[in-house]
Amino acid sequence: MAVRRAVAGDLEALHAMRDALVQAAPARRRSAWRKALEGSGYGAWVAEVDGEPAGFIDLIVCSDVSHGGKIGLVNGPAVDERFRGRGLGENLLREAVRHCEEQDVIELHVWRDHDNAWAIGLFEKVGFVDRVLPLERPM
Ligand SMILES: CC(C)(COP(=O)(O)OP(=O)(O)OC[C@H]1O[C@@H](n2cnc3c(N)ncnc32)[C@H](O)[C@@H]1OP(=O)(O)O)[C@@H](O)C(=O)NCCC(=O)NCCS
């Protein structure tokens, strides 16, 4: 298993994994994907198993007036159901956290449905508390 930055050509393989979370027409998703990749605060990663895309995570880093710094928002990670339970989701989320630490992000947020036990277990395992992960940063 390996985690790498996502590239434009990954969309077709990721379409089904995105659909597991929320459905969108391919044309709309293509357009949103292109715009997202152009955004300076956007990051996306793919987990591969034997060279096959098997998991995905993305995030947005933006400036937060309240904190006087940057905050991050992780979008729903998703792992192809054939590969769940093997640590891919955890590795993707840790990669997202690492990226935010490198970017001096002060606070990292996630969202999930209140009854999504898998996502709750994943986020808690990586250290999220009440949907917020305070990152250490010199003041
Ligand atoms: C949530 C999801 C991304 C987890 O990915 P994964 O690769 O299966 O998770 P991992 O193998 O890395 O497991 C990490 C932790 O997640 C939790 N977890 C994963 N699968 C679980 C399951 N079936 N039941 C309960 N907890 C589970 C556990 O806490 C696990 O830690 P552990 O192995 O020490 O018990 C995956 O289940 C998924 O794609 N679900 C559908 C999409 C979704 O709901 N995404 C989240 C939107 S916010």
The ligand as an SDF file (V2000), in Angstrom:
LIG
                    3D

 48 50  0  0  0  0  0  0  0  0999 V2000
  -14.3680    5.2690    7.0220 C   0  0  0  0  0  0  0  0  0  0  0  0
  -13.3990    4.5440    6.0600 C   0  0  0  0  0  0  0  0  0  0  0  0
  -12.7330    5.5900    5.1630 C   0  0  0  0  0  0  0  0  0  0  0  0
  -12.3290    3.8470    6.9080 C   0  0  0  0  0  0  0  0  0  0  0  0
  -11.3470    3.3200    6.0070 O   0  0  0  0  0  0  0  0  0  0  0  0
  -10.5960    1.9420    6.3290 P   0  0  0  0  0  0  0  0  0  0  0  0
   -9.4420    1.8470    5.4400 O   0  0  0  0  0  0  0  0  0  0  0  0
  -11.5780    0.8370    6.2880 O   0  0  0  0  0  0  0  0  0  0  0  0
  -10.1540    2.1610    7.8540 O   0  0  0  0  0  0  0  0  0  0  0  0
   -8.8400    1.5790    8.5410 P   0  0  0  0  0  0  0  0  0  0  0  0
   -8.6350    0.1630    8.1420 O   0  0  0  0  0  0  0  0  0  0  0  0
   -7.7130    2.5300    8.3230 O   0  0  0  0  0  0  0  0  0  0  0  0
   -9.2670    1.5930   10.0750 O   0  0  0  0  0  0  0  0  0  0  0  0
   -8.9420    2.6860   10.9360 C   0  0  0  0  0  0  0  0  0  0  0  0
   -9.9490    2.7390   12.0700 C   0  0  0  0  0  0  0  0  0  0  0  0
  -11.2580    3.0470   11.5590 O   0  0  0  0  0  0  0  0  0  0  0  0
  -12.2510    2.3410   12.3370 C   0  0  0  0  0  0  0  0  0  0  0  0
  -12.9440    1.3510   11.4810 N   0  0  0  0  0  0  0  0  0  0  0  0
  -12.6020    0.9780   10.2340 C   0  0  0  0  0  0  0  0  0  0  0  0
  -13.4830    0.0840    9.7690 N   0  0  0  0  0  0  0  0  0  0  0  0
  -14.3980   -0.1230   10.7440 C   0  0  0  0  0  0  0  0  0  0  0  0
  -15.5590   -0.9230   10.8720 C   0  0  0  0  0  0  0  0  0  0  0  0
  -15.9770   -1.7510    9.9010 N   0  0  0  0  0  0  0  0  0  0  0  0
  -16.2600   -0.8650   12.0150 N   0  0  0  0  0  0  0  0  0  0  0  0
  -15.8770   -0.0430   13.0250 C   0  0  0  0  0  0  0  0  0  0  0  0
  -14.7620    0.7500   12.9590 N   0  0  0  0  0  0  0  0  0  0  0  0
  -14.0530    0.7040   11.8460 C   0  0  0  0  0  0  0  0  0  0  0  0
  -11.5010    1.6160   13.4350 C   0  0  0  0  0  0  0  0  0  0  0  0
  -11.4070    2.4730   14.5550 O   0  0  0  0  0  0  0  0  0  0  0  0
  -10.1220    1.4260   12.7910 C   0  0  0  0  0  0  0  0  0  0  0  0
   -9.1080    1.2600   13.7300 O   0  0  0  0  0  0  0  0  0  0  0  0
   -8.6950   -0.2550   14.1960 P   0  0  0  0  0  0  0  0  0  0  0  0
   -8.2940   -0.9810   12.9450 O   0  0  0  0  0  0  0  0  0  0  0  0
   -7.5780   -0.0370   15.1480 O   0  0  0  0  0  0  0  0  0  0  0  0
   -9.9290   -0.8430   14.8100 O   0  0  0  0  0  0  0  0  0  0  0  0
  -14.1310    3.4690    5.2100 C   0  0  0  0  0  0  0  0  0  0  0  0
  -14.8560    2.6490    6.0760 O   0  0  0  0  0  0  0  0  0  0  0  0
  -15.0810    4.0390    4.1610 C   0  0  0  0  0  0  0  0  0  0  0  0
  -14.6860    4.3430    3.0510 O   0  0  0  0  0  0  0  0  0  0  0  0
  -16.3810    4.1680    4.5080 N   0  0  0  0  0  0  0  0  0  0  0  0
  -17.4010    4.6590    3.5550 C   0  0  0  0  0  0  0  0  0  0  0  0
  -17.2330    6.1260    3.2720 C   0  0  0  0  0  0  0  0  0  0  0  0
  -17.3360    6.9350    4.5430 C   0  0  0  0  0  0  0  0  0  0  0  0
  -18.2680    6.7990    5.3210 O   0  0  0  0  0  0  0  0  0  0  0  0
  -16.3320    7.8340    4.7370 N   0  0  0  0  0  0  0  0  0  0  0  0
  -16.2730    8.7320    5.8950 C   0  0  0  0  0  0  0  0  0  0  0  0
  -17.0180    9.9780    5.5940 C   0  0  0  0  0  0  0  0  0  0  0  0
  -16.8240   11.1580    6.9070 S   0  0  0  0  0  0  0  0  0  0  0  0
  1  2  1  0
  2  3  1  0
  2  4  1  0
  2 36  1  0
  4  5  1  0
  5  6  1  0
  6  7  2  0
  6  8  1  0
  6  9  1  0
  9 10  1  0
 10 11  2  0
 10 12  1  0
 10 13  1  0
 13 14  1  0
 14 15  1  0
 15 16  1  0
 15 30  1  0
 16 17  1  0
 17 18  1  0
 17 28  1  0
 18 19  1  0
 18 27  1  0
 19 20  2  0
 20 21  1  0
 21 22  1  0
 21 27  2  0
 22 23  1  0
 22 24  2  0
 24 25  1  0
 25 26  2  0
 26 27  1  0
 28 29  1  0
 28 30  1  0
 30 31  1  0
 31 32  1  0
 32 33  2  0
 32 34  1  0
 32 35  1  0
 36 37  1  0
 36 38  1  0
 38 39  2  0
 38 40  1  0
 40 41  1  0
 41 42  1  0
 42 43  1  0
 43 44  2  0
 43 45  1  0
 45 46  1  0
 46 47  1  0
 47 48  1  0
M  END
$$$$
